[in-house]
Amino acid sequence: MNEDSGPDRRSLAVGYVPGVRPDKWLTRWRERNPDVPITARRVGDPRAELASTPGSGGVDVVFLREADHAPRSAPAGLLRIPLYTETMAVLAARGHEIGVYESLSRADLEGEPWLDPVDAITASPDEVSAAVDLVAAGVGLLVLPQPYARALSRRDVIERPLEGVPATRMGVAWSSDREGDVMIDEFVGIVRGRTAATSRNAGDAPKEKLNARQKAAAKARARGERVRDEQRRGRQPASRGKGRSARGR
């Protein structure tokens, strides 16, 4: 087995669904963690491809789409942070009259033929693409999240923002078995806008936590170092005793 693919390799694999452009987050990661490689790939079923252990072949963290009304608590087996609600869009064949509008509501399209709804959350990319083929052929209109629609951009189809329809929400998720994973926490912090000043470098090992005895010993060592430093400079360290008066008054 190639040593770079073993379970101890220090790298991060990111998965994303259609309509997500992770480039800016990958760039920020590389700026802050140049020694920790990061890769990204589009996934079909985002939950199925999550790795429960580092380096096991799946993705470590994934951008997934869910209903905007879904509970904000994470689904079973996942740790998940909701990010933003997606704008919805209506798709039509080029030349359709929706092209003269900047945005529309469902009421504006009363009487128009519609395709059977395609669930952008559960449908495969191939199923969505096939539905867009029907839109291009003039069979009917289709609703998709606008980022997804733009990811499928083609010359024979137009899209416009659509209000008054159920929306979708984007989130970032990882396996609950990876709770406390330093690299995942670092990446999620970048996605949420954490600055480099408040971010712990994922290339660094987490600091060891000290117990009370270790903390006391560390303070004693620090005091001893300060005393020795003052003695080297020819100064008498200040006494911490109580009830002693100064001479020469």
N, C-alpha and C positions, 0 to 999 in steps of 0.2 A: 504494500500500500504506500502510496506517495505520502511523505511525512506532512505535507501541506494540507492533506485531507483528513488527518487524524483528529481525534476528539480534543486534543490539546492545542490545536492551532489557534492563534489569536487573529480572528477575522470576524466580519459581520456580514451576514447575508440578509438582504431586504427583499420582501415580496410586495407586489402591488397589483391592484386590479385595474382594468382599462379606465382611462380618464384621470389617473394620477400621474403627475410628473415629479418624480422624487429628486431630480437633478440638483436643485438648490440645497437640499438637505445632505446629499452625498458630497457636494462641494464643501459645505461647512464642516462635515465630518473629516474630510481629508485635510482641511486646513488645521484643524485642532488635533487630529490624531494621525499624523502622517505615517506612523509606524504600524498602524492597524488597518489592513486592507478592508475595503468594503465593496460589495457587489450588489446588484439589483436585477431582478428579473420579474416579468409579468407572470402571474399565477392564475390558474383556473379556479380551483376551490381553495380560497386563502386559508381556511381553517385546517383543511386536510394536509396542507404542506408545511405547517408550523412544526419546527423541531422542538422536542421536549428536552433534548440535551445538546450541548454545543458540538458542532461538527458532525452531526448525525445525518447530514444530507439534505435536510429541509431548509427552510428559511428561519432565521432567528426572530424576526419581527415582520409584521405585514400590515399594509394599508388595506382596510376592507370597507365595504359599503354596507350600510344597513338602513332600515326605515328610520325616518327622522323622529317618529313617535316611539321608537324602541326604548326600553328602559335604559337609563344611563348606567345602571349597574352592569357589570360584565357578565356575559353568558357563562355557563358552567364550563370549567376547564380553561378559561381565558382570563388574562389581565388585559383590560382595554380602556383606552382613553378616547372619548368622543372629541372630534376636532372641529368640524364645521358642517353646516347644512349646505347641500348643493342646490344651485339653481336648476330648475327643470326647464326642458325645452321641447317644443313641438317640431317634428321633422316633416317636410313635404318635398315633393318633386320640384326641381328647379322650374321657375316660371309660375309657381302657385302664387296666389294673391297674398299669402302671409308675408311675402318678401317686401311689401310696402310698409309693414309695421315694424316698430322697434321692439315691441313686446305685445303679448296677447293674454287674454284670459280664456278659460274654457267656454264661457258664454259667447265670446267673439267667433267661435268655431262651430256654433250650433248648426246642425244640418250637414256638416262635412262627414265624409266616410272615414271611418277609423279602422285601423288594423286591430286584431286581437291584441290585448296588452301583453307586453313582454316584460317580465320581471328582471330589471337590471341587476338585482341582487343575486338571484339564483340561476338565471339563464347563462348558458355558456357563451363565450364570445362568438362562436360560430352561429348560434341561434340568433343572437342580436344582429349579426351581420346579414343573415338571411332575411330578417325583418326589414332592414334598411334597403335591401335589394327590392323588396316589394314597394317600399316608399318611392324609390327612384322610378319604378315602373308606373307610378300614379295610382296604385291600388288603394291607398289610404294614408292617413296621417298616423304618426307614432310619437309617443312621449318617452323621452329618455332624460337622465341627468345631463345637463348641458356639457360638463367636462367629458362625459362618455361620448356624447354626440360629436363633439369636436375632435375626439380621438379617432373617430371614424370618418372624418371629413372627406367628402368627395364632390366632384364638380356637378353631379346630377342631383344633388340633394341640398336643400337649404334648411336652416334651423333658426328659430327665434325663441327667446325666453317666454315661458308660459307660467302664468300665475293661477292659483286656485286648484291645484292638483297636489296629491300627496307627494312630499319631497323625500329625498334620500339624504343620508348623513355619512360623512367620512370619519373613520376612526383608525387608530393605530393599535395593534393588538399583538400579544405574545403569549406563549404557553404559561399557565399558572405554575408549572414545574420550574420555570426560569425566574421566579420571583427573587429580586435582589441581584440579578445578573448585572454586573457593573457596566458592561458594554451596551446592553439593551437600555439600561437607565440613562446612559449618556446619550444614545441616539434619540430616545424619546424626549429628553430634555432639549435637544437641538430642534426637533420638530415643533415643540411647544414654545420655542423662542428664547430658551435659556441662553444667556450670553456666555462668552468664553470666561469672563471674570467670575461667574457663579457656577461654572461647570467643572466637575472633576474629570481630569483627563483619563480616558478609558485605557490608555497605555500604561498608567500607573497602577500599582497594586493598592488596594484599599488600605488605609491606615489601621494598624492594630489597635484595638481598644484596650485601655489599661484598667486594671482593677484599682481599688483604693490604696492597697499597699504599694503597688507599682507607681501610682501617682505621687505618693509621699516620698518614695525613694528618688523619683525624678526631680522633685522639688529640692530635696536635700543635696543632690548632685549639683543642681543649678546654683544653690547658695554657696556651696564649697568652691565652685568655679569663680563666682564673683569675689569671694574673699581672697583667693589666690591671685586674681587679677589686680586687686587693690594693693596687695602686698608687693607685687612686682613693680608697681608704680610708686612705691615708697609711701603709701598712705596707710594709716591705721584704720582698719575696719571699724565702723561705728558700733558701739556696744548696744545690745538690745536689752540689757538689764534694767530693772526698775529701782528707783530710790537712790541712784548714784548722782552726786552733785558734781558739776564741773569745777576744776581748780582755777585759781587765778582771778576769781571774781572779787 
